[in-house]
Amino acid sequence: MTHHSLDLKVLPKDFLWGVATAAYQIEGATWANGRGCSIWDTYCRTPGKVYEAHNGDVACDHYHRWEEDLDLMKELGIDSYRFSVAWPRIFPRGCGEVEPRGLDFYDRLVDGILRRGLVPMCTLYHWDLPQELEDRGGWPERDVADHFADYAETVLRRLGDRLPLIVTFNEPYCICFNGYYNGSQAPGRKNLRLTHHAAHTLNRAHVLAMDRIRAYAPGAKAGIVMNTTLALPATDRPEDRVAAELLMDWEDRLFLDPLFRGRYPESLYRHVPESMPEIREGDLDPVRGEPDFFGLNYYFPSYVVADPTRPIPLRLVDAPAGPRTAMGWCIVPSGLTELLLRLRDEYAIETFYITENGSAWNDVLEDGAVHDEERQKFLVDHLGAVIEAVKQGVDVRGYYAWSVYDNFEWTFGFAKRFGLYYTDYPTQRRIPKDSARLYKRIVEEHRTENLSQRC
Ligand code: IFM
């Protein structure tokens, strides 16, 4: 097992060590107990969209195996489990009639998490928009925000008394840009105007949902999770520096500025005014929408050059030569420190969680073991980057590894493995990789460190 020399005592005593998942990626049972169809059910059935036409119908069968899965998390020694609620299990048609069996499932799940002494972090939206809402226009349509708020209220009326940590959205960038700009994820549309309108609905939905959270889960801390791009200029040329800033306006500040400042970046009105949404009174309210914490998902930075031929004059280029994961993503742990510092300084963010971080590798199961050296190194190096940010005064309260076990990696189907546990799909056995053992040891060492400091 990889050795580490992490300075764990730098982390707060009550630092939450966790793992994260999302409903469609693990649950399976997509037709069980009245669940409606989501945009991902549809996208997976659209020829050519998902690797070998894989889909989430069975996935990790977590819907039936959740008790064993929670036992596994307990055995891993973590403190907290970040999961998401599937909107189409609660409102099969997106709005209107509630499916009580959907609420019952998450009710049992939350009780099961608490019974094991784990802290639940609940994400309300991790990409599974009910298909009927997409058929009526999807996220670019203004009223989806109102339906989302009603869905949030329904979930919180049932679970709100037991949820200490609530997330409205996972990765607005992916929802809007992959869903409506480059079409690489569900619903697979490609239109700049729709993308910016989707962003506005989402930003407004966050504000509306925060009102409901305050009303129906008054004891909870609530926030949003973003995979904020760390945009780096590919060269030292001044125009590439400008392009990198512009990329952050487009992909990040499109969500961050409304959240913290109640407006959109001026550069977007300069370059693509016709694509920008109408803002009505009260849509973007940084007071009502103010998060208690910011969830950061970090995987890799983007490299940018200026490109005056494009409406937003920039272009992404390949990362410099260097190590890459099985996703082809470059590995830059220091980017995580840099991003935390930048976000804290630019938006005066007081409290962070790293709500996802992890890596996919071509794991080989041999004699019941997976010796995933690269994943262990990735884990240690990124935890080192978190520790460095904490040393520089950033308040990071927890780290959630993505993911507890291999699961449905969206357009890559089951071909990419991010888990600390290896999922043997034919038997649904979860087999600890060496990285799971390392993570467990790190968590234990941090606890021991705390105890010895108290003595
Ligand atoms: O699997 C995804 C997750 O759903 C959202 N964040 C990135 C992960 C790895 O691609």
Boltz pocket constraint, residues with backbone or C-beta under 6 A from the ligand:
constraints:
  - pocket:
      binder: B
      contacts: [[A, 22], [A, 25], [A, 171], [A, 297], [A, 356], [A, 402], [A, 408], [A, 409], [A, 410], [A, 418]]
      max_distance: 6.0
